[in-house]
Amino acid sequence: MGSSAWLGRWRPWRGSGRRSSREDPWAWRRGLAELGLGARDVAAARPSSERDMRRMMRLLGLSPEEVPRSHLAAFRDGERVCAHCTAARRCRRYLAAKAQSAPPAFCPNLELFCMLRGAAGRTSPSPRQTGS
């Protein structure tokens, strides 16, 4: 499960004020700490970021399920970057167009997507060559 999905599960539970016998609040805190996050990070995260990142990856011919183990830490960092991205509207417009095959220059995960395309054996322009 990606960190964005994990955060999405945590946010409603945290705000509900109720405790489930299945969910240990200390487990959530430990999980946040493992991700290098605090409660403020969760509160500020965009709820649609995981969906947006997966759509971007599919548009670029990538699959989150096929990220090599050697790139998982960078992928998790990319999820966190997407969750706090300030270009969300521009990203959704880009995704709606579905015409591009190169990572967009405005995306803060541009280098990550180029790296993942390279790891998957797909040709990818360098971050400086993209023009969106």
N, CA, C and O atoms as CSV, one atom per row, in Angstrom:
chain,resi,resn,atom,element,x,y,z
A,1,MET,N,N,0.851,-1.164,0.000
A,1,MET,CA,C,0.000,0.000,0.000
A,1,MET,C,C,0.898,1.229,0.000
A,1,MET,O,O,1.847,1.314,0.780
A,2,GLY,N,N,0.599,2.165,-0.865
A,2,GLY,CA,C,1.382,3.380,-0.929
A,2,GLY,C,C,1.152,4.265,0.277
A,2,GLY,O,O,0.150,4.138,0.980
A,3,SER,N,N,2.093,5.161,0.503
A,3,SER,CA,C,1.955,6.040,1.669
A,3,SER,C,C,0.736,6.934,1.545
A,3,SER,O,O,0.128,7.284,2.556
A,4,SER,N,N,0.361,7.315,0.324
A,4,SER,CA,C,-0.826,8.155,0.154
A,4,SER,C,C,-2.085,7.407,0.560
A,4,SER,O,O,-2.966,7.966,1.213
A,5,ALA,N,N,-2.167,6.131,0.169
A,5,ALA,CA,C,-3.334,5.331,0.556
A,5,ALA,C,C,-3.350,5.137,2.059
A,5,ALA,O,O,-4.403,5.201,2.693
A,6,TRP,N,N,-2.203,4.906,2.612
A,6,TRP,CA,C,-2.101,4.707,4.057
A,6,TRP,C,C,-2.544,5.967,4.784
A,6,TRP,O,O,-3.269,5.898,5.776
A,7,LEU,N,N,-2.104,7.119,4.285
A,7,LEU,CA,C,-2.512,8.386,4.887
A,7,LEU,C,C,-4.014,8.581,4.745
A,7,LEU,O,O,-4.670,9.078,5.660
A,8,GLY,N,N,-4.560,8.189,3.591
A,8,GLY,CA,C,-5.994,8.321,3.383
A,8,GLY,C,C,-6.805,7.484,4.360
A,8,GLY,O,O,-7.883,7.898,4.786
A,9,ARG,N,N,-6.301,6.324,4.714
A,9,ARG,CA,C,-6.988,5.488,5.702
A,9,ARG,C,C,-6.854,6.093,7.087
A,9,ARG,O,O,-7.775,5.993,7.898
A,10,TRP,N,N,-5.723,6.716,7.367
A,10,TRP,CA,C,-5.464,7.245,8.698
A,10,TRP,C,C,-6.267,8.515,8.965
A,10,TRP,O,O,-6.789,8.705,10.064
A,11,ARG,N,N,-6.363,9.380,7.965
A,11,ARG,CA,C,-7.003,10.688,8.161
A,11,ARG,C,C,-8.435,10.573,8.676
A,11,ARG,O,O,-8.752,11.219,9.674
A,12,PRO,N,N,-9.322,9.788,8.053
A,12,PRO,CA,C,-10.698,9.728,8.580
A,12,PRO,C,C,-10.756,9.113,9.974
A,12,PRO,O,O,-11.547,9.552,10.809
A,13,TRP,N,N,-9.945,8.123,10.232
A,13,TRP,CA,C,-9.940,7.479,11.538
A,13,TRP,C,C,-9.480,8.468,12.605
A,13,TRP,O,O,-10.067,8.551,13.684
A,14,ARG,N,N,-8.410,9.225,12.287
A,14,ARG,CA,C,-7.876,10.190,13.239
A,14,ARG,C,C,-8.917,11.237,13.582
A,14,ARG,O,O,-9.069,11.609,14.745
A,15,GLY,N,N,-9.637,11.714,12.570
A,15,GLY,CA,C,-10.592,12.793,12.793
A,15,GLY,C,C,-11.912,12.358,13.371
A,15,GLY,O,O,-12.696,13.199,13.811
A,16,SER,N,N,-12.182,11.069,13.382
A,16,SER,CA,C,-13.500,10.604,13.818
A,16,SER,C,C,-13.660,10.631,15.330
A,16,SER,O,O,-14.780,10.694,15.836
A,17,GLY,N,N,-12.547,10.584,16.052
A,17,GLY,CA,C,-12.627,10.586,17.503
A,17,GLY,C,C,-13.006,9.239,18.084
A,17,GLY,O,O,-13.103,9.091,19.302
A,18,ARG,N,N,-13.220,8.256,17.222
A,18,ARG,CA,C,-13.571,6.932,17.748
A,18,ARG,C,C,-12.390,5.991,17.573
A,18,ARG,O,O,-11.557,6.163,16.684
A,19,ARG,N,N,-12.345,5.020,18.420
A,19,ARG,CA,C,-11.261,4.060,18.350
A,19,ARG,C,C,-11.828,2.685,18.059
A,19,ARG,O,O,-12.790,2.236,18.682
A,20,SER,N,N,-11.222,2.051,17.121
A,20,SER,CA,C,-11.629,0.703,16.766
A,20,SER,C,C,-10.744,-0.273,17.511
A,20,SER,O,O,-9.564,-0.003,17.734
A,21,SER,N,N,-11.299,-1.389,17.892
A,21,SER,CA,C,-10.499,-2.394,18.578
A,21,SER,C,C,-9.449,-2.976,17.640
A,21,SER,O,O,-8.443,-3.525,18.090
A,22,ARG,N,N,-9.686,-2.855,16.329
A,22,ARG,CA,C,-8.722,-3.380,15.361
A,22,ARG,C,C,-7.573,-2.415,15.114
A,22,ARG,O,O,-6.505,-2.843,14.675
A,23,GLU,N,N,-7.754,-1.152,15.378
A,23,GLU,CA,C,-6.770,-0.140,15.019
A,23,GLU,C,C,-6.146,0.464,16.265
A,23,GLU,O,O,-6.803,1.145,17.052
A,24,ASP,N,N,-4.895,0.201,16.412
A,24,ASP,CA,C,-4.128,0.694,17.539
A,24,ASP,C,C,-3.577,2.081,17.189
A,24,ASP,O,O,-2.824,2.202,16.222
A,25,PRO,N,N,-3.929,3.138,17.947
A,25,PRO,CA,C,-3.432,4.479,17.606
A,25,PRO,C,C,-1.913,4.565,17.642
A,25,PRO,O,O,-1.323,5.375,16.927
A,26,TRP,N,N,-1.285,3.754,18.453
A,26,TRP,CA,C,0.185,3.784,18.490
A,26,TRP,C,C,0.767,3.145,17.238
A,26,TRP,O,O,1.856,3.521,16.803
A,27,ALA,N,N,0.067,2.196,16.659
A,27,ALA,CA,C,0.518,1.603,15.400
A,27,ALA,C,C,0.511,2.669,14.304
A,27,ALA,O,O,1.423,2.729,13.480
A,28,TRP,N,N,-0.527,3.509,14.303
A,28,TRP,CA,C,-0.594,4.588,13.315
A,28,TRP,C,C,0.560,5.565,13.517
A,28,TRP,O,O,1.190,5.994,12.550
A,29,ARG,N,N,0.835,5.917,14.770
A,29,ARG,CA,C,1.941,6.843,15.035
A,29,ARG,C,C,3.271,6.247,14.605
A,29,ARG,O,O,4.118,6.940,14.040
A,30,ARG,N,N,3.450,4.961,14.875
A,30,ARG,CA,C,4.696,4.299,14.450
A,30,ARG,C,C,4.787,4.299,12.927
A,30,ARG,O,O,5.854,4.536,12.361
A,31,GLY,N,N,3.663,4.033,12.269
A,31,GLY,CA,C,3.643,4.041,10.809
A,31,GLY,C,C,3.978,5.404,10.242
A,31,GLY,O,O,4.738,5.514,9.280
A,32,LEU,N,N,3.412,6.440,10.834
A,32,LEU,CA,C,3.743,7.803,10.404
A,32,LEU,C,C,5.227,8.074,10.586
A,32,LEU,O,O,5.872,8.632,9.699
A,33,ALA,N,N,5.771,7.682,11.731
A,33,ALA,CA,C,7.187,7.911,12.005
A,33,ALA,C,C,8.061,7.176,10.994
A,33,ALA,O,O,9.083,7.706,10.558
A,34,GLU,N,N,7.666,5.951,10.615
A,34,GLU,CA,C,8.429,5.196,9.623
A,34,GLU,C,C,8.432,5.899,8.277
A,34,GLU,O,O,9.402,5.808,7.525
A,35,LEU,N,N,7.354,6.594,7.976
A,35,LEU,CA,C,7.272,7.336,6.726
A,35,LEU,C,C,7.919,8.716,6.832
A,35,LEU,O,O,8.014,9.444,5.844
A,36,GLY,N,N,8.356,9.063,8.025
A,36,GLY,CA,C,8.944,10.381,8.235
A,36,GLY,C,C,7.896,11.479,8.261
A,36,GLY,O,O,8.172,12.616,7.879
A,37,LEU,N,N,6.689,11.139,8.714
A,37,LEU,CA,C,5.580,12.089,8.706
A,37,LEU,C,C,5.057,12.344,10.103
A,37,LEU,O,O,5.246,11.543,11.018
A,38,GLY,N,N,4.400,13.470,10.241
A,38,GLY,CA,C,3.715,13.814,11.472
A,38,GLY,C,C,2.260,14.106,11.172
A,38,GLY,O,O,1.835,14.050,10.018
A,39,ALA,N,N,1.509,14.412,12.188
A,39,ALA,CA,C,0.076,14.673,12.020
A,39,ALA,C,C,-0.172,15.863,11.083
A,39,ALA,O,O,-1.145,15.855,10.329
A,40,ARG,N,N,0.684,16.872,11.120
A,40,ARG,CA,C,0.503,18.030,10.226
A,40,ARG,C,C,0.637,17.629,8.757
A,40,ARG,O,O,-0.083,18.136,7.897
A,41,ASP,N,N,1.578,16.705,8.480
A,41,ASP,CA,C,1.745,16.229,7.109
A,41,ASP,C,C,0.475,15.563,6.608
A,41,ASP,O,O,0.068,15.760,5.463
A,42,VAL,N,N,-0.142,14.779,7.465
A,42,VAL,CA,C,-1.366,14.074,7.091
A,42,VAL,C,C,-2.486,15.072,6.844
A,42,VAL,O,O,-3.213,14.955,5.857
A,43,ALA,N,N,-2.631,16.031,7.709
A,43,ALA,CA,C,-3.699,17.020,7.573
A,43,ALA,C,C,-3.550,17.837,6.297
A,43,ALA,O,O,-4.550,18.248,5.708
A,44,ALA,N,N,-2.313,18.081,5.858
A,44,ALA,CA,C,-2.072,18.917,4.685
A,44,ALA,C,C,-2.076,18.130,3.371
A,44,ALA,O,O,-2.088,18.734,2.298
A,45,ALA,N,N,-2.066,16.818,3.434
A,45,ALA,CA,C,-1.968,16.003,2.225
A,45,ALA,C,C,-3.243,16.081,1.393
A,45,ALA,O,O,-4.351,16.128,1.927
A,46,ARG,N,N,-3.063,16.095,0.072
A,46,ARG,CA,C,-4.206,16.085,-0.843
A,46,ARG,C,C,-4.803,14.676,-0.885
A,46,ARG,O,O,-4.078,13.710,-1.121
A,47,PRO,N,N,-6.104,14.547,-0.660
A,47,PRO,CA,C,-6.715,13.215,-0.645
A,47,PRO,C,C,-6.629,12.479,-1.981
A,47,PRO,O,O,-6.607,11.248,-1.997
A,48,SER,N,N,-6.582,13.201,-3.098
A,48,SER,CA,C,-6.583,12.544,-4.412
A,48,SER,C,C,-5.182,12.284,-4.943
A,48,SER,O,O,-5.032,11.876,-6.095
A,49,SER,N,N,-4.158,12.508,-4.137
A,49,SER,CA,C,-2.795,12.418,-4.656
A,49,SER,C,C,-2.420,11.019,-5.126
A,49,SER,O,O,-1.732,10.879,-6.137
A,50,GLU,N,N,-2.854,9.985,-4.421
A,50,GLU,CA,C,-2.490,8.627,-4.859
A,50,GLU,C,C,-3.122,8.337,-6.219
A,50,GLU,O,O,-2.466,7.798,-7.111
A,51,ARG,N,N,-4.384,8.692,-6.372
A,51,ARG,CA,C,-5.057,8.476,-7.658
A,51,ARG,C,C,-4.353,9.255,-8.774
A,51,ARG,O,O,-4.124,8.723,-9.860
A,52,ASP,N,N,-4.012,10.517,-8.498
A,52,ASP,CA,C,-3.344,11.340,-9.505
A,52,ASP,C,C,-1.986,10.760,-9.894
A,52,ASP,O,O,-1.634,10.729,-11.074
A,53,MET,N,N,-1.226,10.300,-8.899
A,53,MET,CA,C,0.100,9.748,-9.199
A,53,MET,C,C,-0.025,8.463,-10.014
A,53,MET,O,O,0.741,8.250,-10.953
A,54,ARG,N,N,-0.974,7.614,-9.666
A,54,ARG,CA,C,-1.174,6.373,-10.426
A,54,ARG,C,C,-1.608,6.678,-11.861
A,54,ARG,O,O,-1.152,6.025,-12.798
A,55,ARG,N,N,-2.480,7.660,-12.033
A,55,ARG,CA,C,-2.909,8.042,-13.383
A,55,ARG,C,C,-1.733,8.567,-14.194
A,55,ARG,O,O,-1.587,8.232,-15.370
A,56,MET,N,N,-0.894,9.391,-13.569
A,56,MET,CA,C,0.276,9.926,-14.263
A,56,MET,C,C,1.204,8.779,-14.667
A,56,MET,O,O,1.704,8.743,-15.792
A,57,MET,N,N,1.425,7.859,-13.759
A,57,MET,CA,C,2.318,6.743,-14.073
A,57,MET,C,C,1.763,5.910,-15.221
A,57,MET,O,O,2.509,5.545,-16.130
A,58,ARG,N,N,0.467,5.602,-15.197
A,58,ARG,CA,C,-0.133,4.827,-16.294
A,58,ARG,C,C,-0.017,5.576,-17.615
A,58,ARG,O,O,0.280,4.978,-18.649
A,59,LEU,N,N,-0.250,6.887,-17.581
A,59,LEU,CA,C,-0.147,7.695,-18.789
A,59,LEU,C,C,1.266,7.630,-19.367
A,59,LEU,O,O,1.449,7.694,-20.583
A,60,LEU,N,N,2.252,7.503,-18.497
A,60,LEU,CA,C,3.651,7.449,-18.926
A,60,LEU,C,C,4.130,6.022,-19.171
A,60,LEU,O,O,5.315,5.794,-19.414
A,61,GLY,N,N,3.206,5.062,-19.107
A,61,GLY,CA,C,3.569,3.673,-19.372
A,61,GLY,C,C,4.222,2.975,-18.193
A,61,GLY,O,O,4.933,1.985,-18.371
A,62,LEU,N,N,3.988,3.480,-16.995
A,62,LEU,CA,C,4.569,2.896,-15.785
A,62,LEU,C,C,3.476,2.287,-14.923
A,62,LEU,O,O,2.302,2.638,-15.045
A,63,SER,N,N,3.875,1.373,-14.054
A,63,SER,CA,C,2.931,0.755,-13.141
A,63,SER,C,C,3.485,0.832,-11.724
A,63,SER,O,O,4.605,0.383,-11.477
A,64,PRO,N,N,2.718,1.395,-10.787
A,64,PRO,CA,C,3.193,1.452,-9.403
A,64,PRO,C,C,3.502,0.061,-8.836
A,64,PRO,O,O,4.375,-0.083,-7.980
A,65,GLU,N,N,2.796,-0.945,-9.309
A,65,GLU,CA,C,3.009,-2.307,-8.824
A,65,GLU,C,C,4.318,-2.897,-9.323
A,65,GLU,O,O,4.791,-3.892,-8.772
A,66,GLU,N,N,4.915,-2.304,-10.356
A,66,GLU,CA,C,6.141,-2.841,-10.943
A,66,GLU,C,C,7.365,-1.990,-10.640
A,66,GLU,O,O,8.390,-2.127,-11.307
A,67,VAL,N,N,7.274,-1.118,-9.648
A,67,VAL,CA,C,8.442,-0.314,-9.271
A,67,VAL,C,C,9.489,-1.263,-8.696
A,67,VAL,O,O,9.191,-2.021,-7.773
A,68,PRO,N,N,10.719,-1.233,-9.232
A,68,PRO,CA,C,11.761,-2.133,-8.722
A,68,PRO,C,C,12.048,-1.867,-7.243
A,68,PRO,O,O,11.957,-0.735,-6.769
A,69,ARG,N,N,12.391,-2.922,-6.537
A,69,ARG,CA,C,12.696,-2.790,-5.106
A,69,ARG,C,C,13.761,-1.722,-4.863
A,69,ARG,O,O,13.710,-0.997,-3.870
A,70,SER,N,N,14.711,-1.635,-5.767
A,70,SER,CA,C,15.803,-0.667,-5.607
A,70,SER,C,C,15.318,0.780,-5.691
A,70,SER,O,O,16.046,1.701,-5.322
A,71,HIS,N,N,14.087,0.982,-6.177
A,71,HIS,CA,C,13.549,2.328,-6.336
A,71,HIS,C,C,12.378,2.620,-5.401
A,71,HIS,O,O,11.754,3.676,-5.504
A,72,LEU,N,N,12.072,1.696,-4.490
A,72,LEU,CA,C,10.899,1.873,-3.617
A,72,LEU,C,C,11.011,3.107,-2.715
A,72,LEU,O,O,10.023,3.815,-2.516
A,73,ALA,N,N,12.190,3.368,-2.175
A,73,ALA,CA,C,12.339,4.543,-1.300
A,73,ALA,C,C,12.067,5.827,-2.086
A,73,ALA,O,O,11.388,6.729,-1.595
A,74,ALA,N,N,12.596,5.904,-3.298
A,74,ALA,CA,C,12.354,7.088,-4.135
A,74,ALA,C,C,10.879,7.192,-4.496
A,74,ALA,O,O,10.322,8.289,-4.546
A,75,PHE,N,N,10.243,6.044,-4.749
A,75,PHE,CA,C,8.817,6.034,-5.066
A,75,PHE,C,C,7.999,6.545,-3.878
A,75,PHE,O,O,7.069,7.329,-4.066
A,76,ARG,N,N,8.329,6.116,-2.674
A,76,ARG,CA,C,7.625,6.581,-1.471
A,76,ARG,C,C,7.821,8.088,-1.293
A,76,ARG,O,O,6.884,8.800,-0.933
A,77,ASP,N,N,9.029,8.566,-1.543
A,77,ASP,CA,C,9.264,10.013,-1.476
A,77,ASP,C,C,8.400,10.734,-2.511
A,77,ASP,O,O,7.844,11.797,-2.236
A,78,GLY,N,N,8.296,10.146,-3.699
A,78,GLY,CA,C,7.469,10.734,-4.752
A,78,GLY,C,C,6.003,10.801,-4.362
A,78,GLY,O,O,5.314,11.766,-4.693
A,79,GLU,N,N,5.523,9.786,-3.662
A,79,GLU,CA,C,4.140,9.818,-3.183
A,79,GLU,C,C,3.931,10.974,-2.213
A,79,GLU,O,O,2.910,11.661,-2.254
A,80,ARG,N,N,4.904,11.177,-1.349
A,80,ARG,CA,C,4.797,12.270,-0.380
A,80,ARG,C,C,4.848,13.626,-1.092
A,80,ARG,O,O,4.120,14.549,-0.727
A,81,VAL,N,N,5.704,13.741,-2.100
A,81,VAL,CA,C,5.787,14.980,-2.879
A,81,VAL,C,C,4.449,15.249,-3.567
A,81,VAL,O,O,3.957,16.377,-3.554
A,82,CYS,N,N,3.871,14.224,-4.159
A,82,CYS,CA,C,2.580,14.379,-4.844
A,82,CYS,C,C,1.485,14.784,-3.853
A,82,CYS,O,O,0.627,15.605,-4.176
A,83,ALA,N,N,1.516,14.218,-2.672
A,83,ALA,CA,C,0.486,14.521,-1.670
A,83,ALA,C,C,0.502,15.985,-1.249
A,83,ALA,O,O,-0.505,16.498,-0.760
A,84,HIS,N,N,1.626,16.660,-1.433
A,84,HIS,CA,C,1.749,18.061,-1.028
A,84,HIS,C,C,2.021,18.988,-2.214
A,84,HIS,O,O,2.469,20.121,-2.035
A,85,CYS,N,N,1.750,18.504,-3.410
A,85,CYS,CA,C,2.050,19.265,-4.624
A,85,CYS,C,C,1.163,20.507,-4.747
A,85,CYS,O,O,-0.026,20.472,-4.431
A,86,THR,N,N,1.756,21.582,-5.203
A,86,THR,CA,C,1.007,22.825,-5.402
A,86,THR,C,C,0.518,22.976,-6.849
A,86,THR,O,O,-0.155,23.953,-7.178
A,87,ALA,N,N,0.857,22.013,-7.708
A,87,ALA,CA,C,0.446,22.080,-9.115
A,87,ALA,C,C,-0.673,21.084,-9.415
A,87,ALA,O,O,-0.770,20.586,-10.536
A,88,ALA,N,N,-1.508,20.791,-8.435
A,88,ALA,CA,C,-2.538,19.756,-8.589
A,88,ALA,C,C,-3.524,20.073,-9.720
A,88,ALA,O,O,-3.882,19.180,-10.488
A,89,ARG,N,N,-3.960,21.306,-9.831
A,89,ARG,CA,C,-4.916,21.652,-10.899
A,89,ARG,C,C,-4.281,21.465,-12.266
A,89,ARG,O,O,-4.891,20.908,-13.179
A,90,ARG,N,N,-3.064,21.933,-12.392
A,90,ARG,CA,C,-2.356,21.788,-13.665
A,90,ARG,C,C,-2.166,20.306,-13.993
A,90,ARG,O,O,-2.297,19.894,-15.145
A,91,CYS,N,N,-1.864,19.532,-12.991
A,91,CYS,CA,C,-1.688,18.096,-13.161
A,91,CYS,C,C,-2.980,17.443,-13.651
A,91,CYS,O,O,-2.952,16.641,-14.584
A,92,ARG,N,N,-4.093,17.776,-13.039
A,92,ARG,CA,C,-5.362,17.177,-13.456
A,92,ARG,C,C,-5.714,17.563,-14.897
A,92,ARG,O,O,-6.260,16.749,-15.642
A,93,ARG,N,N,-5.401,18.805,-15.288
A,93,ARG,CA,C,-5.629,19.201,-16.687
A,93,ARG,C,C,-4.736,18.382,-17.622
A,93,ARG,O,O,-5.180,17.930,-18.677
A,94,TYR,N,N,-3.497,18.199,-17.233
A,94,TYR,CA,C,-2.553,17.413,-18.018
A,94,TYR,C,C,-3.049,15.973,-18.153
A,94,TYR,O,O,-3.009,15.396,-19.239
A,95,LEU,N,N,-3.513,15.402,-17.048
A,95,LEU,CA,C,-4.016,14.027,-17.066
A,95,LEU,C,C,-5.278,13.906,-17.915
A,95,LEU,O,O,-5.480,12.899,-18.593
A,96,ALA,N,N,-6.119,14.924,-17.877
A,96,ALA,CA,C,-7.354,14.904,-18.668
A,96,ALA,C,C,-7.056,14.929,-20.160
A,96,ALA,O,O,-7.804,14.344,-20.944
A,97,ALA,N,N,-5.979,15.595,-20.569
A,97,ALA,CA,C,-5.615,15.681,-21.981
A,97,ALA,C,C,-5.140,14.328,-22.515
A,97,ALA,O,O,-5.370,14.020,-23.684
A,98,LYS,N,N,-4.494,13.531,-21.698
A,98,LYS,CA,C,-4.025,12.182,-22.038
A,98,LYS,C,C,-3.247,12.124,-23.340
A,98,LYS,O,O,-3.199,11.068,-23.971
A,99,ALA,N,N,-2.646,13.206,-23.757
A,99,ALA,CA,C,-1.955,13.218,-25.044
A,99,ALA,C,C,-0.445,13.085,-24.909
A,99,ALA,O,O,0.235,12.767,-25.885
A,100,GLN,N,N,0.072,13.314,-23.756
A,100,GLN,CA,C,1.517,13.342,-23.580
A,100,GLN,C,C,2.081,11.960,-23.265
A,100,GLN,O,O,1.401,11.114,-22.686
A,101,SER,N,N,3.328,11.748,-23.654
A,101,SER,CA,C,4.017,10.516,-23.280
A,101,SER,C,C,5.282,10.824,-22.493
A,101,SER,O,O,5.960,9.915,-22.014
A,102,ALA,N,N,5.595,12.108,-22.362
A,102,ALA,CA,C,6.765,12.518,-21.585
A,102,ALA,C,C,6.289,13.136,-20.271
A,102,ALA,O,O,5.245,13.787,-20.231
A,103,PRO,N,N,7.044,12.935,-19.215
A,103,PRO,CA,C,6.654,13.564,-17.943
A,103,PRO,C,C,6.597,15.075,-18.100
A,103,PRO,O,O,7.457,15.653,-18.764
A,104,PRO,N,N,5.611,15.723,-17.509
A,104,PRO,CA,C,5.482,17.176,-17.651
A,104,PRO,C,C,6.549,17.919,-16.854
A,104,PRO,O,O,6.902,17.526,-15.742
A,105,ALA,N,N,7.048,18.989,-17.437
A,105,ALA,CA,C,8.120,19.763,-16.802
A,105,ALA,C,C,7.675,20.407,-15.494
A,105,ALA,O,O,8.511,20.650,-14.623
A,106,PHE,N,N,6.379,20.691,-15.328
A,106,PHE,CA,C,5.926,21.343,-14.096
A,106,PHE,C,C,5.872,20.390,-12.904
A,106,PHE,O,O,5.763,20.836,-11.761
A,107,CYS,N,N,5.944,19.104,-13.153
A,107,CYS,CA,C,5.761,18.095,-12.105
A,107,CYS,C,C,6.996,17.987,-11.210
A,107,CYS,O,O,8.104,17.793,-11.711
A,108,PRO,N,N,6.818,18.111,-9.884
A,108,PRO,CA,C,7.967,17.978,-8.992
A,108,PRO,C,C,8.513,16.542,-8.949
A,108,PRO,O,O,9.602,16.315,-8.421
A,109,ASN,N,N,7.767,15.575,-9.498
A,109,ASN,CA,C,8.244,14.189,-9.577
A,109,ASN,C,C,8.843,13.863,-10.942
A,109,ASN,O,O,9.023,12.691,-11.272
A,110,LEU,N,N,9.153,14.877,-11.732
A,110,LEU,CA,C,9.690,14.690,-13.074
A,110,LEU,C,C,10.897,13.753,-13.074
A,110,LEU,O,O,10.932,12.790,-13.840
A,111,GLU,N,N,11.877,14.025,-12.229
A,111,GLU,CA,C,13.079,13.191,-12.208
A,111,GLU,C,C,12.759,11.760,-11.779
A,111,GLU,O,O,13.344,10.813,-12.304
A,112,LEU,N,N,11.842,11.596,-10.837
A,112,LEU,CA,C,11.440,10.251,-10.417
A,112,LEU,C,C,10.842,9.487,-11.591
A,112,LEU,O,O,11.223,8.342,-11.834
A,113,PHE,N,N,9.917,10.096,-12.321
A,113,PHE,CA,C,9.293,9.411,-13.447
A,113,PHE,C,C,10.322,9.058,-14.523
A,113,PHE,O,O,10.266,7.974,-15.104
A,114,CYS,N,N,11.255,9.965,-14.788
A,114,CYS,CA,C,12.313,9.668,-15.764
A,114,CYS,C,C,13.163,8.492,-15.286
A,114,CYS,O,O,13.512,7.614,-16.075
A,115,MET,N,N,13.493,8.475,-13.999
A,115,MET,CA,C,14.289,7.392,-13.432
A,115,MET,C,C,13.535,6.065,-13.538
A,115,MET,O,O,14.124,5.049,-13.907
A,116,LEU,N,N,12.244,6.066,-13.221
A,116,LEU,CA,C,11.453,4.837,-13.287
A,116,LEU,C,C,11.293,4.348,-14.724
A,116,LEU,O,O,11.303,3.145,-14.983
A,117,ARG,N,N,11.145,5.282,-15.648
A,117,ARG,CA,C,11.063,4.879,-17.061
A,117,ARG,C,C,12.365,4.234,-17.493
A,117,ARG,O,O,12.359,3.243,-18.223
A,118,GLY,N,N,13.479,4.790,-17.047
A,118,GLY,CA,C,14.782,4.196,-17.367
A,118,GLY,C,C,14.934,2.815,-16.754
A,118,GLY,O,O,15.448,1.900,-17.398
A,119,ALA,N,N,14.488,2.658,-15.503
A,119,ALA,CA,C,14.577,1.364,-14.824
A,119,ALA,C,C,13.692,0.327,-15.506
A,119,ALA,O,O,13.990,-0.867,-15.471
A,120,ALA,N,N,12.603,0.781,-16.126
A,120,ALA,CA,C,11.685,-0.130,-16.805
A,120,ALA,C,C,12.132,-0.399,-18.244
A,120,ALA,O,O,11.487,-1.164,-18.962
A,121,GLY,N,N,13.231,0.227,-18.663
A,121,GLY,CA,C,13.739,0.012,-20.010
A,121,GLY,C,C,13.023,0.814,-21.069
A,121,GLY,O,O,13.121,0.514,-22.259
A,122,ARG,N,N,12.303,1.831,-20.643
A,122,ARG,CA,C,11.615,2.692,-21.604
A,122,ARG,C,C,12.480,3.914,-21.845
A,122,ARG,O,O,13.152,4.409,-20.941
A,123,THR,N,N,12.449,4.389,-23.078
A,123,THR,CA,C,13.205,5.603,-23.353
A,123,THR,C,C,12.479,6.766,-22.694
A,123,THR,O,O,11.251,6.843,-22.697
A,124,SER,N,N,13.245,7.636,-22.151
A,124,SER,CA,C,12.649,8.774,-21.464
A,124,SER,C,C,13.524,9.979,-21.692
A,124,SER,O,O,14.742,9.893,-21.540
A,125,PRO,N,N,12.938,11.093,-22.052
A,125,PRO,CA,C,13.750,12.299,-22.177
A,125,PRO,C,C,14.293,12.701,-20.815
A,125,PRO,O,O,13.709,12.391,-19.777
A,126,SER,N,N,15.401,13.384,-20.844
A,126,SER,CA,C,15.937,13.889,-19.585
A,126,SER,C,C,14.997,14.973,-19.084
A,126,SER,O,O,14.218,15.516,-19.867
A,127,PRO,N,N,15.051,15.300,-17.801
A,127,PRO,CA,C,14.150,16.336,-17.282
A,127,PRO,C,C,14.262,17.663,-18.036
A,127,PRO,O,O,13.280,18.399,-18.134
A,128,ARG,N,N,15.421,17.970,-18.558
A,128,ARG,CA,C,15.591,19.250,-19.258
A,128,ARG,C,C,14.957,19.244,-20.645
A,128,ARG,O,O,14.687,20.306,-21.205
A,129,GLN,N,N,14.713,18.042,-21.211
A,129,GLN,CA,C,14.186,17.954,-22.570
A,129,GLN,C,C,12.672,18.014,-22.627
A,129,GLN,O,O,12.109,18.212,-23.703
A,130,THR,N,N,12.000,17.849,-21.505
A,130,THR,CA,C,10.543,17.875,-21.524
A,130,THR,C,C,10.062,19.305,-21.583
A,130,THR,O,O,10.722,20.210,-21.072
A,131,GLY,N,N,8.923,19.511,-22.198
A,131,GLY,CA,C,8.505,20.882,-22.368
A,131,GLY,C,C,7.154,21.259,-21.875
A,131,GLY,O,O,6.736,22.379,-22.166
A,132,SER,N,N,6.434,20.466,-21.170
A,132,SER,CA,C,5.063,20.819,-20.780
A,132,SER,C,C,5.021,21.863,-19.744
A,132,SER,O,O,3.939,22.263,-19.315
